[in-house]
Amino acid sequence: MKLFLEDPHLFGYYSVVIALLLLFGATFWVDPIKRWRPWMGIGLVAVPVVYFFILLDAHLVNIPYTDDFNLLETVQKLRNSGSFVEMLKALFEQVNQHRFGFERIVMLIMFVLTGTVNIKTQIIIGDLFMLGIGYLLFLSLKRAQVSWYWFIPVPYMLFNLVYFENAYWGIAALQNTPLIFFAMLTAYGLAREDEKGFWIGLIAALLTTFTSGSGLLAWIVGMVLLAFQRRFKNLLWWVAGSIAVLLFYFFFDYQFISSPGEKVWNHPVFNVIFVLAFWGNALFLDVRHPLVPVFHQDIIACVAFGAGIALVFAIWAIRVLLARKPDRIDWFLLGAMMFIMGTGAMFVISRPINNYVMYGGTAFSRRYMIFGVVLAAICYVCLIVVLKNFKHWKNLAVVVAMVFFLGLNFVSYFTSIVSIRKLHDELVIDSYFWKNYKTFITVGELFTDIPFWNHPTRMRDLIVGLESQGITDFYQFYDMPAQEELIRKTAVKGIFTGDFDAQSQYRNGDYNRYMKYFKFYVTPASKQKGTFYMVLQSARHSIVLPAVPVPNMVSDFLQKASYYSNSYQYAVYKPKLPEGKYRAWIMSRGESGQWESLYTGKQVLFY
């Protein structure tokens, strides 16, 4: 599967999908191959799921990333806790407004069973909850007596890289995907309208609450569903349970954090547009969004898509309320939409804005795209259920959804595979930066930043403790010489055959500050095998930067059937690296497997 790191075989993946689609469609017109239809349908459902996990497996590494260290520190605290109260404090330790009880329990179980915490396994476990989300949507169509063939577009929406940060990052994968699943399971349980379903909903609501702060919404959604179902006895117990959970959540070792920002009602129009953009954020492309007084087209599309989702929700809610006896799928899909849309409202309330979201800036983090992706899939299922008795409209909806979801699937992979490749290459050399400079390449704005608390000793002691106790293997990829002697020990005779260049410009950085931005370009004379690095050597530093392959243009991708070109680059903002005059080297593994550096003949003035 590591072959997918160098070549993600994207052309092959879509060739298989298109071939299956054509064969599936042909089974409706050609009688001799009609018996193939179920197998073509199964293939169309399975292929996006299999490709998603194969691609992730190739790019994931067992190295903590930013907030992952917080959860690892918790495992250490749990292991060393001396009393039950200390254990509870560690298990439900507050992170901002969140209490990551579920995530910590999973990591603790992993540690008890294996003696270590494998971040890669943690991510895969989190991403597997997307299968549960898909299964609940499949059950909805089955309950509505709709052919399972209409489920085929759903996996292309659920399994893509629109939300790549959530799919790749340990704490996010184990937070947001299970959060949505548990919230949907809460709605599914209560939708059954029986005692077994009530207990399913109650347990799921507890898990939702202690997976992320927005999980508290599950209790409100449950109250609404039970009230409209007129199950007042269950509603009384639900309210009592929610009060008990809220008391524990906010009064057991909790510190209230006030928000100094503006209030959402100060700019109601802007913030209504903002929440629409959140609901439709599945269309938020993995491209730059500098804060400029010009509308970004993809964010306009998010707002329009969010308005369409709001319309679907309104129609579905009216349909449920006017129904003489709503079915369980009516309640389930209503509750699922209420939770995700409520999460969007909470997001906007906590981060209100005072201008058009379409101007861009740091409006969204990519891990929030998972909410828009799941919400779009839910709305598709709602539309199919509403149109199930209108054959032509239903068929049109399925065809449009398949084209739309498959198109978004392609765009997400084509724009974001390089992003997870970049993060992979950076995480592999985080240990080099920590060992030599006590900083990370993946985190922080300044070269002197100590991740991620910027405390002089906390991270140092944590890494030493995690390594000594076997909780993590942070230095597993560290086999380079110390930075003071890196070039002396790896330099070989000769000059690098190929092109190297460096350019600078000014562009908006984090928090929309205008900063100097450097790009380094490498084009080897022949195709490289394996990962290689650019080394910037000065009198004081040897900075190792990953050479990240540049994707082909769409025309070249179609012509060459290859995702990556033979060009490589890496880019950083000026504060991330120390100023100085550097000699540029290219470092790769020689035939012996040892690191070898070739001088490019170029120098870089980093100022």
VMD Tcl script that draws the C-alpha trace (Angstrom):
set ca {
  {0.00 0.00 0.00}
  {2.99 2.33 0.40}
  {3.05 2.48 -3.40}
  {0.09 4.84 -3.05}
  {2.41 7.36 -1.37}
  {4.49 7.87 -4.50}
  {1.61 7.36 -6.93}
  {-1.95 7.53 -5.55}
  {-3.31 5.76 -8.66}
  {-6.08 8.32 -8.92}
  {-6.51 7.76 -12.64}
  {-6.93 4.02 -12.09}
  {-9.48 4.60 -9.31}
  {-11.75 6.75 -11.48}
  {-11.27 4.47 -14.48}
  {-12.70 1.62 -12.38}
  {-15.56 3.80 -11.10}
  {-16.55 5.01 -14.57}
  {-16.34 1.49 -15.99}
  {-18.59 0.19 -13.21}
  {-21.05 3.06 -13.75}
  {-21.29 2.34 -17.47}
  {-21.81 -1.36 -16.87}
  {-24.37 -0.66 -14.14}
  {-26.30 1.65 -16.45}
  {-26.09 -0.86 -19.28}
  {-27.82 -3.50 -17.15}
  {-31.04 -1.45 -17.39}
  {-30.93 -1.59 -21.19}
  {-29.23 -4.88 -22.10}
  {-31.14 -7.92 -20.84}
  {-28.30 -10.50 -21.06}
  {-26.23 -8.58 -18.50}
  {-29.14 -7.69 -16.21}
  {-28.00 -10.32 -13.71}
  {-24.74 -8.36 -13.28}
  {-26.56 -5.37 -11.79}
  {-26.27 -6.32 -8.09}
  {-22.54 -7.00 -8.45}
  {-21.97 -3.71 -10.29}
  {-23.91 -1.92 -7.55}
  {-21.90 -3.57 -4.78}
  {-18.71 -2.65 -6.60}
  {-19.80 0.99 -6.93}
  {-20.49 1.14 -3.18}
  {-17.27 -0.63 -2.17}
  {-14.71 1.06 -4.45}
  {-14.78 4.58 -2.88}
  {-14.58 3.08 0.62}
  {-11.67 0.79 -0.22}
  {-9.75 3.52 -2.06}
  {-10.26 5.97 0.83}
  {-8.72 3.63 3.38}
  {-5.90 2.39 1.13}
  {-4.91 6.00 0.42}
  {-5.04 6.91 4.11}
  {-3.03 3.84 5.12}
  {-0.27 4.85 2.70}
  {-0.02 8.39 4.07}
  {-0.58 7.89 7.80}
  {2.36 7.74 10.21}
  {2.42 6.90 13.90}
  {3.57 10.39 14.91}
  {1.51 12.75 17.13}
  {0.30 16.00 15.56}
  {-0.50 19.13 17.65}
  {-3.38 18.35 20.06}
  {-2.60 14.62 19.89}
  {0.05 15.38 22.50}
  {-2.66 16.56 24.89}
  {-4.42 13.19 24.71}
  {-1.12 11.34 25.05}
  {-0.36 13.40 28.14}
  {-3.74 12.30 29.51}
  {-2.84 8.62 29.02}
  {0.32 9.31 31.00}
  {-1.72 10.99 33.76}
  {-4.22 8.13 33.84}
  {-1.38 5.63 34.11}
  {0.13 7.56 37.03}
  {-3.11 8.56 38.82}
  {-3.10 7.63 42.47}
  {-6.83 7.79 43.23}
  {-10.24 7.45 41.60}
  {-10.80 11.22 41.70}
  {-7.44 11.86 40.02}
  {-8.33 9.31 37.35}
  {-11.69 11.04 36.72}
  {-10.01 14.44 36.47}
  {-7.54 13.10 33.94}
  {-10.21 11.25 31.96}
  {-12.52 14.27 31.68}
  {-9.85 16.97 31.68}
  {-11.14 20.13 30.01}
  {-9.66 21.19 26.65}
  {-11.17 24.58 25.77}
  {-14.90 23.81 26.24}
  {-14.53 20.12 25.42}
  {-14.24 16.99 27.55}
  {-12.66 14.25 25.45}
  {-13.76 11.29 27.57}
  {-14.48 8.94 24.66}
  {-11.18 9.65 22.89}
  {-9.19 9.06 26.07}
  {-10.99 5.81 26.83}
  {-10.16 4.51 23.33}
  {-6.50 5.46 23.75}
  {-6.39 3.95 27.24}
  {-7.86 0.67 25.98}
  {-5.28 0.67 23.19}
  {-2.51 1.20 25.73}
  {-3.79 -1.55 28.07}
  {-4.09 -4.06 25.20}
  {-0.87 -3.25 23.32}
  {1.34 -1.31 25.76}
  {1.45 1.69 23.42}
  {-0.78 4.23 21.67}
  {-0.59 3.97 17.90}
  {-1.75 7.23 16.32}
  {-2.26 5.56 12.95}
  {-4.56 2.94 14.49}
  {-6.37 5.71 16.37}
  {-7.06 7.56 13.11}
  {-8.30 4.43 11.34}
  {-10.63 3.66 14.28}
  {-12.07 7.16 14.08}
  {-12.52 7.05 10.30}
  {-14.26 3.67 10.52}
  {-17.18 5.43 12.22}
  {-18.00 6.85 8.79}
  {-19.06 3.31 7.88}
  {-21.53 3.48 10.75}
  {-22.88 6.81 9.46}
  {-23.30 5.31 5.99}
  {-25.03 2.24 7.44}
  {-27.59 4.35 9.32}
  {-28.40 6.18 6.08}
  {-28.65 2.85 4.26}
  {-31.13 1.61 6.89}
  {-33.20 4.74 6.30}
  {-33.60 3.98 2.59}
  {-34.31 0.34 3.40}
  {-36.98 1.36 5.92}
  {-38.56 3.62 3.28}
  {-38.72 0.58 0.95}
  {-36.46 2.26 -1.59}
  {-34.17 0.08 -3.69}
  {-30.65 -0.08 -2.29}
  {-29.36 1.05 -5.68}
  {-30.35 4.59 -4.73}
  {-27.80 4.40 -1.93}
  {-24.89 4.18 -4.44}
  {-24.14 7.96 -4.57}
  {-23.80 8.20 -0.75}
  {-20.31 6.62 -0.33}
  {-18.87 9.07 -2.88}
  {-20.04 11.91 -0.64}
  {-18.97 10.37 2.64}
  {-15.57 9.00 1.62}
  {-13.50 11.77 0.08}
  {-10.83 14.29 1.10}
  {-13.02 17.38 1.45}
  {-12.41 16.96 5.18}
  {-8.86 15.61 4.84}
  {-7.68 17.27 8.06}
  {-10.33 15.35 9.97}
  {-9.49 12.11 8.15}
  {-5.73 12.42 8.79}
  {-5.40 14.03 12.23}
  {-5.54 11.71 15.25}
  {-7.60 13.79 17.66}
  {-9.94 15.08 14.92}
  {-10.57 11.63 13.44}
  {-11.39 10.23 16.87}
  {-13.54 13.26 17.72}
  {-15.72 14.54 14.89}
  {-16.53 11.30 13.03}
  {-17.61 9.38 16.18}
  {-19.38 12.55 17.39}
  {-21.61 12.63 14.30}
  {-22.20 8.88 14.46}
  {-23.19 8.94 18.15}
  {-25.49 11.93 17.56}
  {-27.17 10.13 14.65}
  {-27.41 6.98 16.79}
  {-29.13 9.07 19.47}
  {-31.73 10.19 16.93}
  {-32.01 6.64 15.54}
  {-32.66 5.18 18.99}
  {-35.32 7.72 19.92}
  {-36.91 7.39 16.49}
  {-37.74 3.75 17.30}
  {-40.30 5.01 19.87}
  {-39.78 2.03 22.19}
  {-37.92 1.40 25.45}
  {-34.97 -0.31 23.78}
  {-34.60 2.67 21.48}
  {-34.79 5.06 24.44}
  {-31.82 3.35 26.11}
  {-29.90 3.30 22.84}
  {-30.52 7.04 22.54}
  {-29.58 7.71 26.18}
  {-26.26 5.85 25.99}
  {-25.47 7.38 22.61}
  {-26.20 10.88 23.97}
  {-23.75 10.27 26.83}
  {-21.06 9.22 24.34}
  {-21.83 12.24 22.16}
  {-21.50 14.60 25.12}
  {-18.08 13.33 26.15}
  {-16.72 13.19 22.61}
  {-16.93 16.92 21.90}
  {-18.47 20.03 23.42}
  {-21.09 20.31 20.69}
  {-22.29 16.86 21.77}
  {-24.39 18.61 24.40}
  {-26.78 19.38 21.54}
  {-27.79 15.71 21.53}
  {-29.81 16.31 24.71}
  {-31.71 19.22 23.14}
  {-32.39 17.21 19.99}
  {-33.65 14.35 22.16}
  {-35.99 16.67 24.06}
  {-37.47 17.99 20.81}
  {-38.01 14.51 19.39}
  {-39.57 13.12 22.55}
  {-41.83 16.18 22.94}
  {-43.18 15.93 19.39}
  {-43.60 12.16 19.82}
  {-45.68 12.93 22.96}
  {-43.59 10.50 25.00}
  {-43.76 12.66 28.10}
  {-42.72 9.98 30.60}
  {-39.54 9.32 28.62}
  {-39.09 13.07 28.21}
  {-39.13 13.50 31.99}
  {-36.38 10.92 32.41}
  {-34.45 12.45 29.51}
  {-34.57 15.91 31.11}
  {-33.45 14.46 34.46}
  {-30.55 12.68 32.76}
  {-29.53 15.80 30.85}
  {-29.53 17.86 34.07}
  {-27.30 15.30 35.79}
  {-24.90 15.27 32.83}
  {-24.81 19.08 32.62}
  {-24.09 19.39 36.34}
  {-21.16 17.01 36.02}
  {-19.95 18.60 32.79}
  {-19.84 22.16 34.04}
  {-19.14 21.76 37.76}
  {-16.65 18.91 38.00}
  {-13.19 20.40 37.65}
  {-14.37 22.88 35.00}
  {-13.31 26.45 34.28}
  {-15.72 28.68 32.41}
  {-14.08 30.42 29.45}
  {-15.56 33.76 28.45}
  {-15.54 34.87 24.83}
  {-14.30 38.46 24.44}
  {-15.45 38.71 20.81}
  {-18.50 40.41 19.34}
  {-22.00 39.04 19.76}
  {-23.70 37.27 16.89}
  {-26.64 39.69 16.88}
  {-24.42 42.70 16.23}
  {-24.21 41.64 12.58}
  {-27.22 39.35 12.05}
  {-27.15 39.34 8.24}
  {-23.46 38.50 8.04}
  {-23.82 35.70 10.57}
  {-26.90 34.19 8.92}
  {-24.85 34.02 5.73}
  {-22.00 32.52 7.80}
  {-24.17 29.70 9.16}
  {-25.47 28.96 5.66}
  {-21.84 28.68 4.51}
  {-21.15 26.20 7.34}
  {-24.11 24.03 6.38}
  {-22.95 24.00 2.77}
  {-19.22 23.74 3.51}
  {-18.87 20.48 1.57}
  {-18.11 22.77 -1.39}
  {-15.30 24.61 0.43}
  {-12.31 23.92 -1.81}
  {-8.78 23.18 -0.62}
  {-7.42 26.43 -2.09}
  {-6.19 29.71 -0.63}
  {-8.85 32.08 0.71}
  {-7.06 35.36 1.48}
  {-9.17 37.98 3.27}
  {-9.84 40.40 0.40}
  {-12.93 42.48 -0.53}
  {-13.65 40.15 -3.45}
  {-16.05 37.22 -3.17}
  {-14.56 33.73 -3.42}
  {-16.67 31.63 -5.79}
  {-16.50 28.40 -3.80}
  {-17.71 30.15 -0.63}
  {-20.59 31.69 -2.59}
  {-21.41 28.11 -3.64}
  {-21.25 27.05 0.04}
  {-23.77 29.74 0.99}
  {-26.13 28.79 -1.86}
  {-25.78 25.08 -1.05}
  {-26.40 25.81 2.63}
  {-29.58 27.69 1.72}
  {-30.71 24.66 -0.29}
  {-30.01 22.40 2.69}
  {-32.02 24.75 4.93}
  {-34.92 24.47 2.46}
  {-34.72 20.65 2.51}
  {-34.72 20.73 6.32}
  {-37.76 23.02 6.41}
  {-39.68 20.81 3.98}
  {-38.76 17.68 5.93}
  {-39.71 19.23 9.29}
  {-43.10 20.41 7.95}
  {-43.64 16.97 6.42}
  {-42.97 15.28 9.77}
  {-45.14 17.67 11.78}
  {-48.08 17.36 9.37}
  {-47.89 13.58 9.10}
  {-50.65 11.68 10.89}
  {-48.12 9.14 12.21}
  {-44.50 9.86 11.28}
  {-42.31 6.84 10.60}
  {-39.08 6.20 12.50}
  {-36.99 7.36 9.53}
  {-38.86 10.69 9.62}
  {-37.78 11.26 13.22}
  {-34.28 9.90 12.64}
  {-33.42 12.11 9.66}
  {-35.01 15.12 11.35}
  {-32.91 14.58 14.48}
  {-29.72 13.98 12.47}
  {-30.18 17.22 10.53}
  {-31.05 19.14 13.71}
  {-27.79 18.08 15.37}
  {-25.47 18.95 12.50}
  {-27.24 22.21 11.70}
  {-27.23 23.06 15.40}
  {-23.48 22.41 15.47}
  {-23.13 24.96 12.67}
  {-25.16 27.48 14.67}
  {-22.96 26.88 17.74}
  {-19.86 27.38 15.58}
  {-21.11 30.75 14.37}
  {-22.20 31.86 17.85}
  {-18.71 31.12 19.19}
  {-16.97 32.76 16.19}
  {-19.26 35.53 14.89}
  {-18.00 37.70 12.05}
  {-18.61 41.31 11.05}
  {-18.23 41.06 7.29}
  {-19.07 38.78 4.38}
  {-17.80 35.25 4.87}
  {-17.33 35.16 1.08}
  {-14.37 37.52 1.52}
  {-12.43 34.49 2.80}
  {-9.77 34.55 5.49}
  {-9.53 31.93 8.23}
  {-13.27 31.27 8.33}
  {-13.15 27.47 8.37}
  {-10.75 24.76 9.39}
  {-10.87 21.75 7.09}
  {-11.86 19.42 9.92}
  {-15.30 21.11 10.01}
  {-16.02 20.05 6.43}
  {-17.08 16.64 7.69}
  {-20.29 18.18 9.06}
  {-21.20 19.60 5.66}
  {-20.37 16.33 3.91}
  {-22.61 14.24 6.19}
  {-25.37 16.87 6.10}
  {-25.38 16.78 2.28}
  {-25.66 12.98 2.33}
  {-28.58 13.15 4.80}
  {-30.38 15.69 2.62}
  {-29.94 13.42 -0.40}
  {-31.60 10.56 1.50}
  {-34.43 12.91 2.51}
  {-35.01 13.89 -1.13}
  {-35.08 10.27 -2.28}
  {-37.62 9.37 0.43}
  {-39.84 12.35 -0.50}
  {-39.65 11.50 -4.21}
  {-39.89 7.71 -3.89}
  {-43.39 7.62 -5.43}
  {-42.42 9.94 -8.29}
  {-40.35 7.65 -10.49}
  {-39.05 10.16 -13.02}
  {-38.18 12.81 -10.42}
  {-36.54 10.20 -8.22}
  {-34.45 8.93 -11.10}
  {-33.43 12.47 -12.01}
  {-32.46 13.18 -8.37}
  {-30.28 10.05 -8.25}
  {-28.52 10.86 -11.53}
  {-27.88 14.48 -10.50}
  {-26.66 13.38 -7.05}
  {-24.35 10.76 -8.58}
  {-22.80 13.28 -10.97}
  {-22.51 15.90 -8.21}
  {-21.13 13.59 -5.52}
  {-18.71 11.88 -7.91}
  {-17.53 15.27 -9.21}
  {-16.95 16.52 -5.68}
  {-15.19 13.25 -4.86}
  {-12.78 13.79 -7.76}
  {-12.14 17.46 -6.96}
  {-11.45 16.66 -3.31}
  {-8.88 13.99 -4.16}
  {-7.28 15.97 -6.97}
  {-6.77 19.08 -4.83}
  {-6.02 17.46 -1.47}
  {-3.94 14.30 -1.96}
  {-0.89 16.56 -2.12}
  {-1.95 18.11 1.22}
  {-1.87 14.80 3.07}
  {1.40 13.93 1.31}
  {2.87 17.21 2.58}
  {1.74 16.54 6.14}
  {3.13 13.01 5.94}
  {6.57 14.27 4.89}
  {6.56 16.98 7.57}
  {5.60 14.60 10.39}
  {8.40 12.23 9.40}
  {11.01 14.96 10.09}
  {9.33 16.54 13.13}
  {11.70 14.52 15.31}
  {14.70 16.03 13.47}
  {13.49 19.56 14.26}
  {12.72 18.65 17.86}
  {16.03 16.87 18.46}
  {18.09 19.69 16.97}
  {16.06 22.86 17.47}
  {13.38 22.05 20.09}
  {10.63 23.05 17.68}
  {8.42 21.31 15.10}
  {8.04 21.95 11.41}
  {4.32 21.07 11.57}
  {3.33 23.48 14.33}
  {3.99 27.08 15.24}
  {4.49 30.33 13.37}
  {8.02 31.07 14.58}
  {11.17 29.01 14.39}
  {11.54 29.44 18.15}
  {8.03 28.19 18.99}
  {7.94 25.28 21.42}
  {4.92 23.17 20.53}
  {2.30 23.31 21.46}
  {2.02 25.08 24.81}
  {5.20 27.16 24.20}
  {6.28 26.16 27.71}
  {10.06 25.83 28.22}
  {9.97 22.34 29.76}
  {6.48 20.80 29.47}
  {6.90 19.39 25.95}
  {10.44 18.22 26.67}
  {9.36 16.31 29.78}
  {6.29 14.94 28.01}
  {8.25 13.48 25.09}
  {10.86 12.00 27.44}
  {8.09 10.43 29.54}
  {6.11 9.12 26.56}
  {9.23 7.56 25.05}
  {10.46 6.01 28.30}
  {7.05 4.48 29.06}
  {6.61 3.17 25.51}
  {3.42 5.18 24.95}
  {4.74 6.53 21.65}
  {7.75 6.13 19.36}
  {8.39 9.72 18.38}
  {11.92 9.12 17.05}
  {11.12 6.12 14.83}
  {12.05 8.02 11.65}
  {15.02 9.91 13.07}
  {18.15 8.53 11.42}
  {19.82 11.70 10.14}
  {23.10 13.03 11.59}
  {22.90 15.97 14.01}
  {22.33 19.27 12.28}
  {25.87 20.54 13.03}
  {27.41 17.71 11.01}
  {24.58 16.78 8.67}
  {26.24 17.96 5.45}
  {29.74 16.91 6.51}
  {28.56 13.33 7.06}
  {26.24 13.05 4.06}
  {27.91 15.17 1.34}
  {29.11 13.25 -1.71}
  {31.14 14.38 -4.70}
  {29.36 15.85 -7.68}
  {26.65 18.40 -8.40}
  {22.93 17.79 -8.28}
  {21.66 17.22 -11.82}
  {18.45 19.14 -12.15}
  {17.02 22.57 -11.39}
  {16.71 24.29 -8.02}
  {15.16 27.70 -7.47}
  {13.77 29.85 -4.66}
  {11.30 32.72 -4.92}
  {9.66 35.06 -2.43}
  {6.47 37.08 -2.38}
  {4.13 38.72 0.12}
  {0.82 37.05 0.90}
  {-1.75 36.71 3.66}
  {-0.65 34.27 6.33}
  {-2.41 32.94 9.40}
  {-4.81 35.45 10.96}
  {-4.67 37.32 7.63}
  {-1.40 39.06 8.34}
  {0.64 40.16 5.34}
  {3.95 38.28 5.50}
  {6.86 37.30 3.31}
  {6.43 33.87 1.77}
  {9.21 31.69 0.34}
  {8.85 28.88 -2.19}
  {11.58 26.39 -3.04}
  {11.42 24.46 -6.32}
  {13.26 21.30 -7.39}
  {13.07 19.47 -10.70}
  {15.43 16.44 -10.77}
  {16.91 15.37 -14.10}
  {15.42 11.90 -13.55}
  {12.42 10.68 -11.55}
  {13.23 10.23 -7.87}
  {12.54 7.02 -5.98}
  {11.35 7.60 -2.44}
  {11.15 10.78 -0.41}
  {14.00 13.25 -0.64}
  {14.74 16.57 1.05}
  {16.07 20.05 0.44}
  {18.75 21.05 2.96}
  {19.52 24.71 3.55}
  {22.96 24.96 5.16}
  {24.30 28.09 6.85}
  {27.10 28.65 9.36}
  {24.66 27.98 12.23}
  {21.86 25.80 10.87}
  {21.09 22.86 8.63}
  {17.38 23.16 7.84}
  {15.76 20.06 6.34}
  {12.68 20.69 4.22}
  {10.60 18.00 2.47}
  {10.44 18.06 -1.32}
  {6.71 17.62 -1.91}
  {5.74 16.49 -5.43}
  {3.63 18.91 -7.46}
  {0.42 17.49 -8.98}
  {-0.03 17.56 -12.72}
  {-2.54 19.89 -14.32}
  {-5.84 18.18 -15.16}
  {-4.90 17.94 -18.85}
  {-1.55 16.31 -18.02}
  {-3.26 14.04 -15.49}
  {-5.62 12.76 -18.20}
  {-2.87 12.49 -20.81}
  {-0.21 10.85 -18.64}
  {-2.57 8.94 -16.31}
  {-0.38 10.14 -13.43}
  {-1.26 12.41 -10.50}
  {2.23 13.73 -9.70}
  {4.63 15.53 -12.03}
  {8.43 15.37 -11.79}
  {8.58 18.75 -10.06}
  {8.77 19.27 -6.30}
  {8.34 22.23 -4.01}
  {8.00 23.40 -0.44}
  {6.81 26.74 0.91}
  {7.07 28.53 4.27}
  {6.35 31.94 5.73}
  {9.47 33.89 6.67}
  {9.07 33.70 10.50}
  {9.10 29.90 10.35}
  {12.84 29.68 9.51}
  {15.84 31.66 10.84}
  {17.29 34.37 8.65}
  {20.62 33.75 6.97}
  {22.54 32.93 3.83}
  {22.17 29.27 2.94}
  {23.76 26.82 0.53}
  {21.13 24.57 -1.04}
  {21.62 20.78 -1.06}
  {19.44 17.86 -2.14}
  {19.51 14.92 0.28}
  {18.24 11.47 -0.60}
  {19.03 7.86 0.17}
  {21.77 6.33 -1.93}
  {21.86 2.77 -3.19}
  {23.20 1.66 0.20}
  {20.18 3.16 1.95}
  {22.31 5.84 3.67}
  {21.62 9.57 3.34}
  {23.60 11.33 0.61}
  {23.65 15.08 -0.13}
  {24.46 16.72 -3.45}
  {25.18 20.43 -3.74}
  {22.92 22.30 -6.15}
  {25.42 25.08 -6.80}
  {22.78 27.58 -5.60}
  {22.58 29.81 -2.55}
  {19.48 31.20 -0.84}
  {19.27 34.50 1.02}
  {16.50 34.03 3.57}
  {15.68 37.45 5.05}
}
mol new
graphics top color blue
foreach p $ca { graphics top sphere $p radius 0.5 }
foreach p [lrange $ca 0 end-1] q [lrange $ca 1 end] { graphics top cylinder $p $q radius 0.2 }
display resetview
